[in-house]
Amino acid sequence: MREPVLDFDVDHYINRFVPRPKLHLLPKPISWFLGYRSEPTPLIGSLVVWFYAFLGAFLGLIVVQAVFQAKGIKDHGAPTVIASLGAAAILEYHTIDSPLSQPRNAILGQALAAIIGVGITKLFQLNSNFENLRWVAGALAVGLSSAFMGFTNTIHPPAGATALLAVTTPEITELGWFLVPLILLGSVLLVAVGCVTNNIQRQFPVYFWTAADLSRPNKEGDIERQDCESGGDGTGIGVINGSPCEKESIEGRPHIMITDRHISIPDWLPLDEEEKSMLEIFRSKLMEDLGSTSSRVTDGTFVHDPDSC
């Protein structure tokens, strides 16, 4: 008998209210720069990735700093840029396929951290000894931000720096609640520039809200038929859950197969160690759900499938 596991996933409760993306219905030039692909994106070399990472980070931060120089924003004491946006640029333009880089995490994670950082600052400022307590307040702000980002599935590492800056850096502390719309503006601008530069030869975002299937029961109690072309969510990535188009979606199309024993990937699809670890986590969860008592497979877990092409 398995021991009870304390687990919570907020998406289990809110995804039922989130509409499925319909990006495939938009004109192709628009859907393209919003990350929709009807076919897998061709692989590009690391030198090309580095070039577009440079281009995106340069243009993204140039745009953010230019907007921050606007008179209405500058009059509120806004700095040239918030340092945590520099860290966010690395995620938004380099590791663009990471869950940490997707719009939900990049925007909501930053906003949540800013709210917590400013809130903790205001609370500690009630103490006349605030200057000597900044270090405690900063640690508390980052800790709470980490917990709440985990709770809301919006983990974004640069947001931890935002919470810390809100408490420990006097220039940012002076912004008060203005930090929240300011960091929101900067984050939205980075994502917007990313939709342009990242989609020239790559794909961004992989999804806007979640990679999970957003299909929901219809009036007959069945699962709505997924769009076989888009994988069900308009992003080109979908989770098939016994839908009528399951056979059409799998057979003859590129796919990754995960079972409790092994993970099958196409020959042409290279995976780095981080990506393999993520797939291995899914396989482990599948073993747990099946109540498997077999030992963990460490050799031959990843199987290359030449027919998946």
C-alpha positions in Angstrom: 0.0 0.0 0.0 1.4 3.4 -1.0 1.9 6.1 1.5 -0.4 9.1 1.0 1.3 12.0 -0.9 0.6 15.6 -0.1 0.0 17.0 -3.5 -2.0 19.9 -5.0 -2.3 21.2 -8.6 -4.3 24.4 -9.0 -4.7 23.7 -12.7 -6.9 20.7 -11.8 -9.5 23.2 -10.7 -9.1 26.2 -13.0 -8.2 24.5 -16.4 -11.9 23.5 -16.8 -12.7 27.2 -17.2 -9.8 28.0 -19.5 -10.8 28.0 -23.2 -8.8 26.0 -25.7 -6.6 28.2 -28.0 -7.9 28.7 -31.5 -4.7 29.9 -33.0 -5.2 27.7 -36.1 -8.2 29.8 -37.0 -6.2 33.0 -37.3 -4.5 34.0 -40.6 -1.2 32.1 -40.9 1.1 35.1 -40.5 -0.5 36.0 -37.2 -0.8 32.4 -35.9 2.9 31.8 -36.9 4.1 34.7 -34.7 1.9 33.5 -31.8 3.7 30.1 -31.9 1.2 27.9 -33.8 2.7 25.3 -36.1 0.8 22.7 -38.1 4.0 20.7 -38.5 7.1 20.2 -36.3 9.6 23.1 -36.4 12.8 22.1 -38.2 15.9 21.8 -36.0 18.5 24.5 -36.2 22.1 24.5 -35.0 23.3 25.9 -31.7 25.1 28.8 -33.5 21.8 30.0 -35.0 20.1 29.6 -31.5 22.8 31.8 -30.0 22.4 34.4 -32.7 18.7 34.7 -32.2 19.1 34.7 -28.4 21.5 37.6 -28.8 19.1 39.4 -31.2 16.1 38.9 -29.0 17.8 39.9 -25.7 19.2 43.0 -27.3 16.0 44.1 -29.0 13.8 43.1 -26.0 15.8 45.1 -23.5 16.2 48.1 -25.9 12.4 48.2 -26.2 11.8 47.9 -22.5 14.3 50.6 -21.6 13.0 52.9 -24.3 9.5 52.6 -22.9 10.7 53.1 -19.4 12.2 56.5 -20.5 8.7 57.8 -21.4 7.9 60.9 -19.5 4.8 59.5 -17.7 6.8 56.5 -16.4 10.0 58.5 -15.7 8.0 61.0 -13.6 7.2 58.1 -11.2 10.8 57.5 -10.5 11.2 54.5 -12.7 14.8 53.2 -13.2 16.4 52.7 -16.6 15.4 49.1 -16.3 14.6 46.6 -13.5 17.5 44.2 -13.2 15.4 41.1 -13.0 14.2 41.7 -16.6 17.8 41.0 -17.7 17.6 37.6 -16.2 14.2 37.1 -17.7 15.6 37.9 -21.2 17.9 34.9 -21.0 14.9 32.6 -20.5 12.6 34.4 -23.0 15.1 34.4 -25.9 17.4 31.4 -25.2 15.6 28.6 -23.4 12.4 29.4 -25.2 11.0 25.8 -24.9 11.3 25.7 -21.1 8.0 25.8 -19.1 9.7 28.6 -17.1 9.8 30.8 -20.2 6.2 30.5 -21.3 4.0 33.6 -21.1 2.0 32.5 -18.1 5.2 32.0 -16.0 7.0 35.1 -17.5 4.2 37.5 -16.8 2.1 36.2 -13.9 5.2 35.0 -12.0 6.8 38.4 -12.2 3.5 40.1 -11.2 3.0 37.8 -8.2 6.6 38.3 -7.0 6.3 42.1 -7.3 3.0 42.1 -5.3 4.6 40.0 -2.6 7.8 42.0 -2.5 6.0 45.4 -2.2 3.6 43.9 0.3 6.3 42.6 2.6 8.2 46.0 2.2 5.1 47.9 3.3 4.6 45.6 6.3 8.2 45.8 7.5 8.2 49.6 7.0 5.7 49.8 9.8 8.7 49.0 12.0 11.0 52.0 12.7 14.0 49.7 12.4 13.2 48.8 8.8 16.6 49.6 7.4 18.2 47.0 9.7 15.5 44.5 8.8 15.8 44.7 5.0 17.8 41.4 4.9 15.1 39.5 6.8 12.3 41.1 4.7 14.1 40.2 1.5 14.5 36.6 2.4 10.9 36.4 3.4 9.7 38.0 0.2 11.7 35.5 -2.0 10.5 32.6 0.1 6.9 33.5 -0.1 7.2 34.3 -3.9 8.7 30.9 -4.5 5.8 29.2 -2.6 3.1 31.1 -4.3 4.6 30.7 -7.7 4.6 26.9 -7.1 1.0 27.1 -5.9 -0.1 28.9 -9.0 2.1 27.0 -11.5 3.9 30.3 -12.5 7.5 29.5 -11.5 9.8 32.0 -13.1 13.3 32.3 -11.5 13.9 36.0 -12.4 10.8 36.8 -10.4 12.7 35.9 -7.2 15.1 38.7 -8.0 12.1 41.1 -8.5 10.8 40.3 -5.0 14.3 40.7 -3.5 14.9 44.0 -5.3 11.5 45.4 -4.1 12.7 45.0 -0.5 16.5 45.5 -0.5 17.1 48.1 -3.2 16.1 51.6 -2.1 15.6 52.8 -5.7 13.1 50.0 -6.3 11.6 50.3 -2.8 10.7 53.9 -3.5 8.5 52.8 -6.4 6.1 51.2 -4.0 3.0 49.7 -5.7 4.1 51.3 -9.0 6.5 48.4 -9.3 3.7 46.0 -10.1 2.4 47.7 -13.3 6.0 48.5 -14.2 7.2 44.9 -14.0 4.0 43.7 -15.8 4.7 46.2 -18.6 8.4 45.0 -18.9 7.4 41.4 -18.9 4.7 41.8 -21.6 7.1 43.7 -23.8 9.8 40.9 -23.5 7.2 38.3 -24.5 5.9 40.5 -27.3 9.4 40.9 -28.8 10.0 37.2 -28.2 6.9 36.4 -30.4 8.6 38.3 -33.2 12.3 37.3 -32.9 11.9 33.8 -31.6 9.4 32.8 -34.4 11.7 33.7 -37.3 13.2 30.2 -37.2 12.1 28.7 -33.9 8.8 28.4 -32.1 7.6 30.6 -29.2 5.6 30.2 -27.1 5.1 26.5 -26.9 1.8 27.3 -25.1 0.3 30.4 -23.5 -1.4 28.8 -20.5 -0.6 25.1 -20.2 0.7 22.1 -22.2 -2.2 20.0 -20.7 -5.2 19.1 -22.8 -8.0 21.7 -22.3 -10.8 19.5 -23.8 -13.8 19.3 -21.6 -17.0 17.2 -21.6 -19.8 18.3 -23.9 -23.5 18.0 -23.3 -23.4 14.3 -24.0 -20.7 13.8 -21.4 -18.1 12.8 -24.0 -14.8 14.6 -24.6 -14.9 17.1 -27.4 -13.2 16.0 -30.5 -9.7 17.5 -30.5 -8.3 19.3 -33.5 -6.0 16.6 -34.9 -4.0 19.1 -36.8 -3.1 21.2 -33.8 -2.9 18.6 -31.0 -6.1 19.9 -29.4 -4.8 23.2 -28.0 -3.8 25.2 -31.0 -0.1 25.0 -30.2 0.9 21.9 -32.1 1.3 20.0 -28.7 -1.5 18.0 -27.2 -2.4 15.4 -24.7 -4.6 12.7 -26.2 -7.1 11.4 -23.8 -9.2 8.8 -25.6 -10.7 11.3 -28.1 -12.2 10.1 -31.4 -9.2 11.5 -33.3 -6.6 9.5 -31.2 -5.8 7.1 -34.0 -5.6 9.9 -36.6 -3.3 11.9 -34.3 -0.9 9.1 -33.5 -0.5 6.9 -36.6 1.9 8.3 -39.2 2.7 11.4 -37.2 5.7 12.3 -35.1 5.1 11.4 -31.4 6.7 10.5 -28.1 5.4 7.4 -26.4 5.7 7.2 -22.6 4.8 4.0 -20.7 5.6 2.7 -17.2 8.6 0.8 -18.7 10.2 3.0 -21.3 10.1 6.2 -23.3 10.0 6.0 -27.1 11.3 8.9 -29.1 11.9 9.4 -32.9 15.4 8.8 -34.2 15.6 12.4 -35.6 14.6 14.1 -32.3 17.7 14.9 -30.1 17.1 15.5 -26.4 19.4 17.0 -23.9 19.7 15.8 -20.3 17.2 18.3 -18.9 14.6 17.2 -21.5 15.2 13.6 -20.8 14.8 14.2 -17.0 11.4 15.9 -17.6 10.2 12.9 -19.6 11.6 10.5 -16.9 9.5 12.4 -14.3 6.4 11.8 -16.4 7.3 8.1 -16.6 7.8 7.9 -12.9 4.4 9.5 -12.2 2.8 6.9 -14.5 4.4 4.1 -12.5 3.1 5.7 -9.3 -0.4 6.0 -10.7 -0.4 2.4 -11.8 0.8 1.3 -8.4 3.8 -0.4 -9.9 6.2 -1.9 -7.4 8.8 -2.8 -10.0 12.3 -1.2 -9.7 13.1 2.0 -11.5 14.4 1.4 -15.1 17.7 3.1 -15.4 19.2 1.4 -18.5 17.4 1.5 -21.9 14.6 3.7 -20.6 14.8 5.8 -23.8 14.1 3.9 -26.9 14.6 5.4 -30.4 11.6 4.6 -32.6 12.6 4.8 -36.3 8.9 4.5 -37.4 7.9 7.7 -35.6 8.6 10.2 -38.4 
